[in-house]
């Protein structure tokens, strides 16, 4: 529903500067994450993609790196390797990328 999508976007918003939103997308190197990032970037939003790039993922490392390379063609895209199961990594990430209203 529209209401649910709106609340999800509000929950993952990192900052808003002059009507350009920066959205955090987890799993950015995966099939769905890459598609979401690409759509947001094509709609003139900024994206911060994160992925743990683990070796146990369904996709090959080469495919994940190819997807990230395509996203890095957008100047408003940033990527960080981040494992959400590691609290200290998460804390460092959000210290560098604070959530803003």
C-alpha positions in Angstrom: 0.0 0.0 0.0 1.0 3.6 -0.5 1.0 4.3 3.3 3.3 1.3 3.9 5.8 2.4 1.2 5.8 5.9 2.5 6.6 4.7 6.0 9.4 2.4 4.7 10.9 5.3 2.8 10.8 7.5 5.9 12.4 4.8 8.0 15.4 4.5 5.7 15.9 8.1 4.7 19.4 9.3 5.5 19.1 13.0 4.6 17.3 15.5 2.5 19.1 18.4 0.8 17.2 20.7 -1.6 14.5 18.0 -2.3 17.2 15.4 -3.2 16.7 12.4 -0.9 19.5 10.0 0.0 18.1 6.5 0.5 19.8 3.6 2.2 19.4 0.3 0.3 20.5 -2.9 1.9 21.7 -5.8 -0.3 22.6 -3.4 -3.0 24.7 -5.9 -4.9 21.8 -8.4 -5.1 19.2 -8.7 -7.8 16.5 -6.7 -6.0 18.8 -4.2 -4.3 20.5 -3.3 -7.5 17.2 -2.8 -9.3 15.9 -0.6 -6.4 19.1 1.5 -6.4 19.0 1.9 -10.2 15.4 3.1 -10.1 16.1 5.6 -7.3 19.2 6.9 -9.0 17.3 7.3 -12.3 14.7 9.3 -10.4 17.4 11.8 -9.4 17.7 10.6 -5.8 21.0 9.8 -4.1 21.7 6.3 -2.9 23.8 4.7 -0.3 24.0 1.0 -1.0 25.3 -1.5 1.5 26.0 -5.2 1.2 28.1 -7.6 3.1 29.4 -9.2 -0.1 29.7 -12.5 1.7 31.0 -15.6 0.0 27.9 -17.7 0.9 25.6 -15.5 -1.1 23.5 -17.1 -3.9 25.2 -14.8 -6.5 28.8 -15.1 -7.7 31.2 -12.4 -6.5 31.8 -11.4 -10.1 28.1 -10.8 -10.7 27.8 -8.7 -7.6 30.8 -6.6 -8.5 29.4 -6.1 -12.1 26.1 -4.8 -10.6 28.0 -2.5 -8.3 30.1 -1.2 -11.1 27.0 -0.3 -13.0 25.6 1.6 -10.0 28.9 3.4 -9.5 28.4 5.0 -12.9 25.9 7.3 -11.1 27.8 10.1 -9.4 25.1 10.3 -6.6 25.7 6.6 -5.6 27.9 5.6 -2.6 28.6 2.0 -1.6 29.9 0.5 1.7 30.6 -3.0 2.6 28.5 -3.5 5.8 27.5 -6.6 7.7 24.4 -5.8 9.8 25.2 -8.8 12.1 28.3 -6.9 13.3 27.1 -4.2 15.8 30.4 -2.3 15.7 30.4 -2.1 11.9 26.8 -0.8 12.0 27.7 1.8 14.7 30.7 3.1 12.6 28.5 3.2 9.5 25.8 5.3 11.1 28.3 7.6 12.8 29.6 8.5 9.3 26.0 8.5 7.8 23.6 9.8 10.4 19.9 9.6 10.0 18.3 12.9 9.5 14.7 14.1 9.4 
